[in-house]
Amino acid sequence: MTIAVLGATGMVGSRVTAEAGARGHRVLALSRKPGSANPNVTPIAVDAEDAQALREALGTADAVVVSVRTDPVDEEFLVGTTRSVLDAAARLGIRVLVVGGAGALRSPDSQDLLVADNPAYVPSELKRIAAAGIAQLRSCQTRAEADWVYLSPPALLEPGDRTGRYRRGTDTLLTGPDGRSWISAEDLAVAVVDEIETSGAERHITVVHSV
């Protein structure tokens, strides 16, 4: 399978690239400044805001992972890039997996309260980031003709170890036995590639570390 990864040099994208390459998939690593020594990885320089360049880069892919982020958060860029990928993928007939934000999930203790609006998980200084993730999900939901899935990580996502152990859910934030909602970026990458290899029926999913 050929998997394109947009944002291939970021925390999540680099690990998805490594995970997919290690499994023998051909990976198209799309970023502004690509680079890789993995023989299964083809670095491709592409500007995520150039819709034509994105369409050309995705032309030989079977699936694409969108893992772009900006610091500070740029909601317009995030939504625009996601739409461009979804439009291109719909024309090409390829699957899209968007690595989004936890803010779009429902709170585990209140199904009517989004995580983005729950101060137990999202402090005020992170609300703009959470809102951008929700806008990204909404942009996916307006593209019913595209084959997409939106993967929300748990509340805490950070570099760590690859254990290969995680629990999958749908649109509600998951917590582990210790009450924590977290996963390593390495295990999130495992979940991403698993989802591409064996797609579920749900449009919005999440995962959490499992002991």
Contacts in CASP RR format, 6 or more apart in sequence:
PFRMAT RR
TARGET T0000
AUTHOR 0000-0000-0000
METHOD contacts of the structure
MODEL  1
MTIAVLGATGMVGSRVTAEAGARGHRVLALSRKPGSANPNVTPIAVDAED
AQALREALGTADAVVVSVRTDPVDEEFLVGTTRSVLDAAARLGIRVLVVG
GAGALRSPDSQDLLVADNPAYVPSELKRIAAAGIAQLRSCQTRAEADWVY
LSPPALLEPGDRTGRYRRGTDTLLTGPDGRSWISAEDLAVAVVDEIETSG
AERHITVVHSV
1 25 0 8 1.000
1 26 0 8 1.000
1 62 0 8 1.000
1 63 0 8 1.000
1 196 0 8 1.000
1 197 0 8 1.000
2 25 0 8 1.000
2 26 0 8 1.000
2 27 0 8 1.000
2 28 0 8 1.000
2 60 0 8 1.000
2 61 0 8 1.000
2 62 0 8 1.000
2 63 0 8 1.000
3 20 0 8 1.000
3 25 0 8 1.000
3 26 0 8 1.000
3 27 0 8 1.000
3 28 0 8 1.000
3 61 0 8 1.000
3 62 0 8 1.000
3 63 0 8 1.000
3 64 0 8 1.000
3 65 0 8 1.000
3 193 0 8 1.000
3 196 0 8 1.000
4 27 0 8 1.000
4 28 0 8 1.000
4 30 0 8 1.000
4 57 0 8 1.000
4 58 0 8 1.000
4 61 0 8 1.000
4 63 0 8 1.000
4 64 0 8 1.000
4 65 0 8 1.000
5 13 0 8 1.000
5 16 0 8 1.000
5 17 0 8 1.000
5 20 0 8 1.000
5 27 0 8 1.000
5 28 0 8 1.000
5 29 0 8 1.000
5 30 0 8 1.000
5 64 0 8 1.000
5 65 0 8 1.000
5 67 0 8 1.000
6 30 0 8 1.000
6 31 0 8 1.000
6 46 0 8 1.000
6 48 0 8 1.000
6 54 0 8 1.000
6 64 0 8 1.000
6 65 0 8 1.000
6 66 0 8 1.000
6 67 0 8 1.000
6 68 0 8 1.000
6 81 0 8 1.000
6 85 0 8 1.000
7 13 0 8 1.000
7 30 0 8 1.000
7 31 0 8 1.000
7 48 0 8 1.000
7 66 0 8 1.000
7 67 0 8 1.000
7 68 0 8 1.000
8 14 0 8 1.000
8 16 0 8 1.000
8 17 0 8 1.000
8 27 0 8 1.000
8 29 0 8 1.000
8 30 0 8 1.000
8 31 0 8 1.000
8 34 0 8 1.000
8 36 0 8 1.000
8 43 0 8 1.000
8 67 0 8 1.000
9 29 0 8 1.000
9 31 0 8 1.000
9 33 0 8 1.000
9 34 0 8 1.000
9 35 0 8 1.000
10 31 0 8 1.000
10 67 0 8 1.000
10 69 0 8 1.000
11 157 0 8 1.000
11 159 0 8 1.000
11 185 0 8 1.000
12 67 0 8 1.000
12 69 0 8 1.000
12 99 0 8 1.000
12 157 0 8 1.000
12 185 0 8 1.000
12 188 0 8 1.000
12 189 0 8 1.000
12 192 0 8 1.000
13 65 0 8 1.000
13 67 0 8 1.000
13 99 0 8 1.000
13 189 0 8 1.000
15 185 0 8 1.000
15 186 0 8 1.000
15 188 0 8 1.000
15 189 0 8 1.000
16 65 0 8 1.000
16 67 0 8 1.000
16 99 0 8 1.000
16 189 0 8 1.000
16 192 0 8 1.000
16 193 0 8 1.000
17 27 0 8 1.000
17 29 0 8 1.000
17 36 0 8 1.000
17 38 0 8 1.000
17 41 0 8 1.000
18 38 0 8 1.000
18 189 0 8 1.000
19 162 0 8 1.000
19 186 0 8 1.000
19 189 0 8 1.000
19 190 0 8 1.000
19 192 0 8 1.000
19 193 0 8 1.000
20 27 0 8 1.000
20 40 0 8 1.000
20 193 0 8 1.000
20 196 0 8 1.000
21 27 0 8 1.000
21 38 0 8 1.000
21 40 0 8 1.000
21 41 0 8 1.000
23 193 0 8 1.000
23 197 0 8 1.000
24 40 0 8 1.000
25 40 0 8 1.000
25 193 0 8 1.000
26 40 0 8 1.000
26 42 0 8 1.000
27 38 0 8 1.000
27 40 0 8 1.000
27 41 0 8 1.000
27 42 0 8 1.000
28 42 0 8 1.000
28 44 0 8 1.000
28 57 0 8 1.000
28 58 0 8 1.000
28 60 0 8 1.000
28 61 0 8 1.000
29 35 0 8 1.000
29 36 0 8 1.000
29 41 0 8 1.000
29 42 0 8 1.000
29 43 0 8 1.000
29 44 0 8 1.000
30 44 0 8 1.000
30 46 0 8 1.000
30 48 0 8 1.000
30 54 0 8 1.000
30 57 0 8 1.000
31 43 0 8 1.000
31 45 0 8 1.000
31 46 0 8 1.000
32 45 0 8 1.000
32 46 0 8 1.000
32 47 0 8 1.000
32 48 0 8 1.000
33 45 0 8 1.000
34 43 0 8 1.000
34 44 0 8 1.000
34 45 0 8 1.000
35 41 0 8 1.000
35 43 0 8 1.000
36 42 0 8 1.000
36 43 0 8 1.000
44 57 0 8 1.000
46 53 0 8 1.000
46 54 0 8 1.000
46 57 0 8 1.000
47 53 0 8 1.000
48 54 0 8 1.000
48 68 0 8 1.000
48 77 0 8 1.000
48 81 0 8 1.000
48 84 0 8 1.000
49 77 0 8 1.000
49 80 0 8 1.000
49 81 0 8 1.000
49 84 0 8 1.000
51 84 0 8 1.000
51 87 0 8 1.000
51 88 0 8 1.000
54 84 0 8 1.000
54 85 0 8 1.000
54 88 0 8 1.000
55 88 0 8 1.000
55 91 0 8 1.000
55 92 0 8 1.000
58 64 0 8 1.000
58 85 0 8 1.000
58 88 0 8 1.000
58 89 0 8 1.000
58 92 0 8 1.000
58 94 0 8 1.000
59 92 0 8 1.000
61 92 0 8 1.000
61 94 0 8 1.000
62 94 0 8 1.000
62 95 0 8 1.000
63 94 0 8 1.000
63 95 0 8 1.000
63 96 0 8 1.000
63 97 0 8 1.000
63 196 0 8 1.000
64 85 0 8 1.000
64 89 0 8 1.000
64 94 0 8 1.000
64 95 0 8 1.000
64 96 0 8 1.000
64 97 0 8 1.000
65 97 0 8 1.000
65 98 0 8 1.000
65 99 0 8 1.000
65 192 0 8 1.000
65 196 0 8 1.000
66 81 0 8 1.000
66 82 0 8 1.000
66 85 0 8 1.000
66 96 0 8 1.000
66 97 0 8 1.000
66 98 0 8 1.000
66 99 0 8 1.000
67 99 0 8 1.000
68 77 0 8 1.000
68 78 0 8 1.000
68 81 0 8 1.000
69 78 0 8 1.000
70 77 0 8 1.000
70 78 0 8 1.000
73 128 0 8 1.000
73 129 0 8 1.000
73 132 0 8 1.000
74 132 0 8 1.000
75 128 0 8 1.000
75 131 0 8 1.000
75 132 0 8 1.000
75 133 0 8 1.000
75 135 0 8 1.000
78 132 0 8 1.000
78 133 0 8 1.000
78 135 0 8 1.000
78 136 0 8 1.000
79 132 0 8 1.000
79 135 0 8 1.000
79 136 0 8 1.000
79 139 0 8 1.000
80 139 0 8 1.000
82 98 0 8 1.000
82 136 0 8 1.000
82 139 0 8 1.000
82 140 0 8 1.000
83 139 0 8 1.000
83 143 0 8 1.000
85 96 0 8 1.000
86 96 0 8 1.000
86 139 0 8 1.000
86 140 0 8 1.000
86 143 0 8 1.000
86 146 0 8 1.000
86 148 0 8 1.000
87 143 0 8 1.000
87 146 0 8 1.000
89 95 0 8 1.000
89 96 0 8 1.000
89 146 0 8 1.000
89 147 0 8 1.000
89 148 0 8 1.000
90 143 0 8 1.000
90 145 0 8 1.000
90 146 0 8 1.000
90 147 0 8 1.000
93 147 0 8 1.000
94 147 0 8 1.000
95 147 0 8 1.000
95 148 0 8 1.000
95 149 0 8 1.000
95 196 0 8 1.000
95 199 0 8 1.000
96 146 0 8 1.000
96 147 0 8 1.000
96 148 0 8 1.000
96 149 0 8 1.000
97 148 0 8 1.000
97 149 0 8 1.000
97 151 0 8 1.000
97 192 0 8 1.000
97 195 0 8 1.000
97 196 0 8 1.000
98 136 0 8 1.000
98 137 0 8 1.000
98 140 0 8 1.000
98 148 0 8 1.000
98 149 0 8 1.000
98 150 0 8 1.000
98 151 0 8 1.000
99 151 0 8 1.000
99 153 0 8 1.000
99 188 0 8 1.000
99 192 0 8 1.000
100 133 0 8 1.000
100 136 0 8 1.000
100 137 0 8 1.000
100 150 0 8 1.000
100 151 0 8 1.000
100 152 0 8 1.000
100 153 0 8 1.000
101 130 0 8 1.000
101 133 0 8 1.000
101 136 0 8 1.000
101 152 0 8 1.000
101 153 0 8 1.000
102 115 0 8 1.000
102 121 0 8 1.000
102 122 0 8 1.000
102 130 0 8 1.000
102 152 0 8 1.000
102 153 0 8 1.000
102 154 0 8 1.000
102 155 0 8 1.000
102 157 0 8 1.000
102 173 0 8 1.000
102 181 0 8 1.000
102 206 0 8 1.000
103 114 0 8 1.000
103 115 0 8 1.000
103 116 0 8 1.000
103 121 0 8 1.000
103 122 0 8 1.000
103 130 0 8 1.000
103 133 0 8 1.000
103 134 0 8 1.000
103 152 0 8 1.000
104 114 0 8 1.000
104 115 0 8 1.000
104 116 0 8 1.000
104 130 0 8 1.000
104 133 0 8 1.000
104 134 0 8 1.000
104 136 0 8 1.000
104 137 0 8 1.000
104 150 0 8 1.000
104 152 0 8 1.000
104 171 0 8 1.000
104 204 0 8 1.000
105 114 0 8 1.000
105 115 0 8 1.000
105 152 0 8 1.000
105 171 0 8 1.000
105 172 0 8 1.000
105 173 0 8 1.000
105 206 0 8 1.000
106 112 0 8 1.000
106 113 0 8 1.000
106 114 0 8 1.000
106 115 0 8 1.000
106 171 0 8 1.000
106 172 0 8 1.000
106 173 0 8 1.000
107 113 0 8 1.000
107 114 0 8 1.000
107 115 0 8 1.000
107 118 0 8 1.000
107 120 0 8 1.000
107 121 0 8 1.000
107 172 0 8 1.000
107 173 0 8 1.000
108 172 0 8 1.000
108 173 0 8 1.000
108 174 0 8 1.000
108 175 0 8 1.000
110 118 0 8 1.000
111 172 0 8 1.000
114 134 0 8 1.000
115 121 0 8 1.000
115 122 0 8 1.000
115 130 0 8 1.000
115 155 0 8 1.000
115 173 0 8 1.000
116 122 0 8 1.000
116 127 0 8 1.000
116 130 0 8 1.000
116 131 0 8 1.000
116 133 0 8 1.000
116 134 0 8 1.000
121 155 0 8 1.000
121 173 0 8 1.000
121 181 0 8 1.000
122 130 0 8 1.000
136 150 0 8 1.000
137 150 0 8 1.000
137 204 0 8 1.000
140 146 0 8 1.000
140 148 0 8 1.000
140 150 0 8 1.000
140 203 0 8 1.000
141 203 0 8 1.000
148 203 0 8 1.000
149 195 0 8 1.000
149 199 0 8 1.000
149 200 0 8 1.000
149 202 0 8 1.000
149 203 0 8 1.000
149 204 0 8 1.000
149 205 0 8 1.000
150 203 0 8 1.000
150 204 0 8 1.000
150 205 0 8 1.000
151 188 0 8 1.000
151 191 0 8 1.000
151 192 0 8 1.000
151 195 0 8 1.000
151 205 0 8 1.000
151 206 0 8 1.000
151 207 0 8 1.000
152 171 0 8 1.000
152 173 0 8 1.000
152 204 0 8 1.000
152 205 0 8 1.000
152 206 0 8 1.000
153 183 0 8 1.000
153 188 0 8 1.000
153 206 0 8 1.000
153 207 0 8 1.000
154 173 0 8 1.000
154 174 0 8 1.000
154 175 0 8 1.000
154 181 0 8 1.000
154 182 0 8 1.000
154 183 0 8 1.000
154 206 0 8 1.000
154 207 0 8 1.000
154 208 0 8 1.000
154 209 0 8 1.000
155 173 0 8 1.000
155 181 0 8 1.000
155 182 0 8 1.000
156 180 0 8 1.000
156 181 0 8 1.000
156 182 0 8 1.000
156 183 0 8 1.000
157 182 0 8 1.000
157 183 0 8 1.000
157 184 0 8 1.000
157 185 0 8 1.000
157 188 0 8 1.000
158 182 0 8 1.000
158 184 0 8 1.000
158 185 0 8 1.000
159 184 0 8 1.000
159 185 0 8 1.000
159 186 0 8 1.000
160 184 0 8 1.000
160 185 0 8 1.000
160 186 0 8 1.000
161 184 0 8 1.000
161 186 0 8 1.000
161 187 0 8 1.000
162 184 0 8 1.000
162 186 0 8 1.000
162 187 0 8 1.000
162 189 0 8 1.000
162 190 0 8 1.000
163 184 0 8 1.000
163 186 0 8 1.000
163 187 0 8 1.000
163 209 0 8 1.000
164 187 0 8 1.000
164 190 0 8 1.000
165 187 0 8 1.000
165 209 0 8 1.000
165 210 0 8 1.000
165 211 0 8 1.000
166 183 0 8 1.000
166 187 0 8 1.000
166 188 0 8 1.000
166 190 0 8 1.000
166 191 0 8 1.000
166 207 0 8 1.000
166 208 0 8 1.000
166 209 0 8 1.000
166 210 0 8 1.000
167 174 0 8 1.000
167 176 0 8 1.000
167 207 0 8 1.000
167 208 0 8 1.000
167 209 0 8 1.000
167 210 0 8 1.000
168 191 0 8 1.000
168 205 0 8 1.000
168 206 0 8 1.000
168 207 0 8 1.000
169 205 0 8 1.000
169 206 0 8 1.000
169 207 0 8 1.000
170 202 0 8 1.000
170 204 0 8 1.000
170 205 0 8 1.000
170 206 0 8 1.000
171 202 0 8 1.000
171 204 0 8 1.000
171 205 0 8 1.000
171 206 0 8 1.000
172 206 0 8 1.000
173 181 0 8 1.000
173 206 0 8 1.000
174 181 0 8 1.000
174 206 0 8 1.000
174 207 0 8 1.000
174 208 0 8 1.000
175 181 0 8 1.000
175 208 0 8 1.000
176 208 0 8 1.000
176 209 0 8 1.000
176 210 0 8 1.000
176 211 0 8 1.000
177 211 0 8 1.000
180 209 0 8 1.000
181 208 0 8 1.000
182 208 0 8 1.000
182 209 0 8 1.000
183 191 0 8 1.000
183 207 0 8 1.000
183 208 0 8 1.000
183 209 0 8 1.000
184 209 0 8 1.000
187 207 0 8 1.000
187 209 0 8 1.000
188 207 0 8 1.000
191 207 0 8 1.000
195 205 0 8 1.000
END
